[in-house]
Amino acid sequence: MSVALELNAEIRTVLGRSANRRMRKSEGKIPAVVYGAAEEGQNLALNLNELTKVMQSDAFYSQILNISIAGKSQQVVVRDLQRSPDSGKVLHVDFLRVKADQEINVNIPLRFVNEENCVGVKIGGGLITRNLIEVEIRCLPADLPEAIEVDVGELDVGEAIHLSGLKVPDNVTIVALLLGEPDRDISVVTVTAKRGGSEMDEGLEAVGQESDQASEGGDSDTSSGDVGAQGSDS
């Protein structure tokens, strides 16, 4: 587990959309809320500059944060972050309290390694397709990993790594696999053949068919026209 990030927050007493807009525009603060762990929710105000600095760390979205509220520190994780659809600016943050003895569900980023040395790419000429960029896990706060590493070095063309093939730390469980349903064991990353190669093969095959049909005589005009149309479609 990485070192917890630090944030300071003020208790927010004036609520409502107008108050929130005024807070963002004139005070340089962002409204937030913290809840969970069988405690009452609290409305908070975060300093925008401090929040922006902390958000530069990838760990902000998946790791434990220490928020100091009125001199009392609370451990939390980010549960939701709302942005403006126009500007992308942060509008509101939801935090979930965590307790040392209570498991939590958190989305953890996947860190792909050895892509440049992938067998299916270097030798097979294939392409790597990332089907997931994060995965939901369940664990105690102390066991929360910063990321889950996905080594694609040995993948060949046509092969994939599924959720069940991920190497997760001890005491960490992938939520999708808890029910034991095969259809939940989805593909994380695959190596596929380049489309360009298959299209070229199809084109050469069409040309070969056209040549064969043209040499038959009789129906050569009609056959040639059909192959030409197929060639255009491909």
ZAMAR-823106 format. One record per residue (C-alpha): residue in one letter; x, y, z. Coordinates in Angstrom, 2 decimals, m for minus. Each point is the difference from the previous one (the first is absolute). Example, Ala and Ser with C-alpha at 12.3 -4.5 7.8 and 13.67 -1.06 7.14 Angstrom:
(r A,(12.30,m4.50,7.80))
(r S,(1.37,3.44,m0.66))
***
This chain:
(r M,(0.00,0.00,0.00))
(r S,(1.27,3.46,m0.87))
(r V,(0.32,2.90,2.44))
(r A,(m3.36,1.68,0.62))
(r L,(m0.57,3.40,m1.58))
(r E,(m0.97,2.95,2.18))
(r L,(m2.91,2.46,m0.39))
(r N,(m1.47,2.71,2.19))
(r A,(m3.71,0.74,0.08))
(r E,(m2.40,2.43,1.62))
(r I,(m3.50,m0.85,1.17))
(r R,(m2.50,1.48,m2.47))
(r T,(m3.09,1.51,1.63))
(r V,(m1.55,1.92,m2.90))
(r L,(m1.50,m2.48,m2.45))
(r G,(m1.73,0.09,m3.37))
(r R,(0.94,0.48,m3.64))
(r S,(0.30,3.78,0.22))
(r A,(2.29,m0.23,3.01))
(r N,(2.12,m2.63,m1.73))
(r R,(0.38,2.10,m3.15))
(r R,(0.97,3.03,2.09))
(r M,(2.52,m2.10,1.93))
(r R,(1.68,m1.20,m3.18))
(r K,(0.02,3.37,m1.72))
(r S,(0.90,2.48,2.71))
(r E,(1.57,m2.08,2.78))
(r G,(2.09,m2.47,m2.00))
(r K,(m1.53,m2.95,1.83))
(r I,(m1.68,m3.23,m1.08))
(r P,(m2.99,m1.54,1.81))
(r A,(0.40,m3.56,1.22))
(r V,(m1.63,m2.53,2.29))
(r V,(1.34,m2.84,2.14))
(r Y,(m2.14,m2.91,1.23))
(r G,(0.09,m3.65,1.03))
(r A,(1.44,m2.13,2.83))
(r A,(m3.27,0.33,1.95))
(r E,(0.59,3.71,0.59))
(r E,(m2.00,3.03,m1.07))
(r G,(0.82,1.63,m3.28))
(r Q,(1.82,3.33,m0.01))
(r N,(m0.16,2.77,m2.58))
(r L,(3.48,1.30,m0.74))
(r A,(1.82,2.73,m1.91))
(r L,(3.40,m0.74,m1.59))
(r N,(2.62,2.50,m1.09))
(r L,(0.12,m0.23,m3.81))
(r N,(3.77,0.53,m0.26))
(r E,(0.74,m2.66,2.60))
(r L,(m2.46,m2.42,m1.58))
(r T,(1.50,0.56,m3.47))
(r K,(3.49,m0.74,1.32))
(r V,(m1.08,m3.22,1.72))
(r M,(m1.93,m1.12,m3.09))
(r Q,(3.24,0.02,m2.02))
(r S,(0.85,m3.27,1.71))
(r D,(m1.48,m3.10,m1.66))
(r A,(m0.49,m1.37,3.51))
(r F,(m2.68,2.64,0.67))
(r Y,(m2.68,m2.09,m1.71))
(r S,(0.74,m3.36,1.58))
(r Q,(1.95,0.48,3.23))
(r I,(m0.76,1.07,3.54))
(r L,(m0.04,3.74,0.68))
(r N,(0.36,1.70,3.36))
(r I,(m2.45,2.89,0.30))
(r S,(0.39,2.38,2.91))
(r I,(m3.40,1.40,1.04))
(r A,(m0.09,2.47,2.87))
(r G,(3.25,m1.45,1.32))
(r K,(m1.18,m3.61,m0.23))
(r S,(1.56,m2.29,m2.61))
(r Q,(m2.18,m2.51,m1.85))
(r Q,(1.06,m2.68,m2.46))
(r V,(m2.03,m0.05,m3.19))
(r V,(m0.01,m1.12,m3.62))
(r V,(m1.50,1.87,m2.95))
(r R,(m3.43,m1.45,m0.77))
(r D,(m1.10,2.46,m2.69))
(r L,(1.34,3.10,m1.72))
(r Q,(m2.26,2.26,m2.06))
(r R,(1.37,2.20,m2.78))
(r S,(m1.53,2.65,m2.23))
(r P,(m0.83,m1.58,m3.39))
(r D,(1.06,3.24,m1.70))
(r S,(3.24,1.01,1.74))
(r G,(0.98,m3.22,1.79))
(r K,(0.42,1.93,3.26))
(r V,(m0.70,m1.84,3.24))
(r L,(m3.44,0.86,1.39))
(r H,(m0.40,m2.36,2.96))
(r V,(1.80,m2.87,1.75))
(r D,(m1.50,m2.88,2.00))
(r F,(2.22,m1.75,2.55))
(r L,(m0.65,m3.30,1.76))
(r R,(1.38,m0.53,3.50))
(r V,(2.03,m3.15,0.56))
(r K,(0.64,m1.99,3.14))
(r A,(3.04,m2.20,0.56))
(r D,(m2.12,m3.10,0.74))
(r Q,(m2.58,0.44,m2.77))
(r E,(0.50,m1.18,m3.57))
(r I,(m0.64,2.49,m2.78))
(r N,(m0.68,m0.25,m3.73))
(r V,(2.29,2.23,m2.08))
(r N,(0.75,0.32,m3.71))
(r I,(3.75,m0.48,m0.47))
(r P,(1.88,0.97,m3.19))
(r L,(1.66,m2.69,m2.10))
(r R,(3.68,0.54,m0.83))
(r F,(0.97,m1.73,m3.26))
(r V,(3.67,m0.99,m0.30))
(r N,(2.23,m1.55,m2.69))
(r E,(m2.23,1.20,m2.82))
(r E,(3.06,0.84,m2.10))
(r N,(1.33,m3.55,0.49))
(r C,(m3.30,m1.79,m0.59))
(r V,(0.58,m3.19,m2.05))
(r G,(m3.18,0.49,m2.01))
(r V,(1.10,3.51,m0.99))
(r K,(3.75,m0.46,m0.58))
(r I,(m0.22,m3.37,m1.73))
(r G,(m3.63,m0.40,m1.01))
(r G,(m0.54,3.57,m1.17))
(r G,(m3.19,0.27,2.04))
(r L,(m1.62,2.82,1.93))
(r I,(m0.64,0.30,3.74))
(r T,(m3.56,0.87,0.96))
(r R,(m0.68,1.16,3.55))
(r N,(m3.56,m0.98,0.88))
(r L,(0.18,1.37,3.57))
(r I,(2.02,2.79,1.58))
(r E,(m1.10,m0.66,3.61))
(r V,(m1.53,m2.77,2.07))
(r E,(m2.18,m0.01,3.11))
(r I,(1.57,m1.75,2.97))
(r R,(m0.97,m0.71,3.61))
(r C,(2.44,0.12,2.90))
(r L,(0.82,1.62,3.32))
(r P,(1.37,3.56,m0.24))
(r A,(3.47,m1.15,1.09))
(r D,(0.15,m2.46,m2.93))
(r L,(m1.06,2.49,m2.68))
(r P,(2.47,m0.16,m2.93))
(r E,(0.92,3.05,m2.03))
(r A,(m0.53,m1.89,m3.27))
(r I,(m0.19,m3.53,m1.38))
(r E,(2.75,m0.94,m2.44))
(r V,(m0.89,m1.77,m3.23))
(r D,(3.01,m1.60,m1.73))
(r V,(m0.73,m0.50,m3.71))
(r G,(3.54,m1.04,m1.00))
(r E,(m0.87,m3.66,m0.71))
(r L,(m3.30,0.61,m1.79))
(r D,(m0.13,m1.27,m3.59))
(r V,(m2.47,0.90,m2.75))
(r G,(m3.46,m1.28,0.92))
(r E,(0.77,m0.25,3.71))
(r A,(m1.46,2.00,2.88))
(r I,(0.28,0.59,3.74))
(r H,(m3.28,m0.28,1.90))
(r L,(m0.92,1.27,3.46))
(r S,(0.80,m3.41,1.46))
(r G,(3.49,0.29,m1.46))
(r L,(0.88,3.21,1.83))
(r K,(2.54,m0.27,2.79))
(r V,(m1.46,1.83,2.98))
(r P,(1.59,0.40,3.44))
(r D,(m0.94,m2.21,2.91))
(r N,(m3.28,0.92,1.72))
(r V,(m1.23,1.78,m3.15))
(r T,(m2.98,m1.32,m1.95))
(r I,(m1.32,0.97,m3.43))
(r V,(m3.69,0.79,0.54))
(r A,(m1.17,m1.34,m3.38))
(r L,(1.35,m3.45,0.85))
(r L,(m1.63,m0.31,3.42))
(r L,(m3.16,m1.60,m1.38))
(r G,(1.96,m2.64,m1.90))
(r E,(m1.93,0.61,m3.24))
(r P,(2.05,m0.79,m3.15))
(r D,(m1.48,2.89,m1.98))
(r R,(1.35,2.46,2.56))
(r D,(3.57,m1.11,m0.76))
(r I,(0.36,2.52,m2.82))
(r S,(3.04,0.74,m2.13))
(r V,(2.33,2.71,1.30))
(r V,(2.40,0.20,m2.95))
(r T,(0.31,m1.82,m3.32))
(r V,(2.45,m0.23,m2.89))
(r T,(m1.70,m0.06,m3.39))
(r A,(1.25,m0.20,m3.58))
(r K,(0.26,3.28,m1.87))
(r R,(m3.03,0.68,m2.17))
(r G,(2.18,1.23,m2.85))
(r G,(1.43,m3.46,m0.54))
(r S,(m3.39,m1.69,m0.25))
(r E,(m1.32,2.68,m2.36))
(r M,(2.98,m0.48,m2.28))
(r D,(m0.56,m3.75,m0.07))
(r E,(m3.66,0.51,m0.90))
(r G,(0.96,2.39,m2.78))
(r L,(2.49,m2.46,m1.50))
(r E,(m2.58,m2.77,0.19))
(r A,(m2.56,2.15,m1.83))
(r V,(2.50,0.79,m2.76))
(r G,(0.78,m3.70,m0.38))
(r Q,(m3.69,m0.86,m0.29))
(r E,(m0.49,2.69,m2.63))
(r S,(2.86,m1.38,m2.09))
(r D,(m1.36,m3.55,0.20))
(r Q,(m3.50,1.05,m0.97))
(r A,(1.19,2.17,m2.87))
(r S,(1.85,m3.00,m1.49))
(r E,(m3.15,m2.12,m0.05))
(r G,(m1.55,2.07,m2.88))
(r G,(m3.84,m0.11,m0.40))
(r D,(m1.10,1.78,3.15))
(r S,(3.24,1.93,0.43))
(r D,(m1.61,3.47,m0.20))
(r T,(m2.65,m0.72,2.61))
(r S,(2.45,m1.78,2.29))
(r S,(2.55,2.76,m0.32))
(r G,(m2.62,2.60,0.92))
(r D,(m1.03,m1.93,3.12))
(r V,(3.60,m0.31,1.17))
(r G,(0.58,3.69,m0.66))
(r A,(m2.97,0.88,2.19))
(r Q,(1.29,m2.26,2.75))
(r G,(3.41,1.58,m0.31))
(r S,(m1.53,3.45,0.47))
(r D,(m1.91,m1.15,3.10))
(r S,(3.14,m1.44,1.57))
***
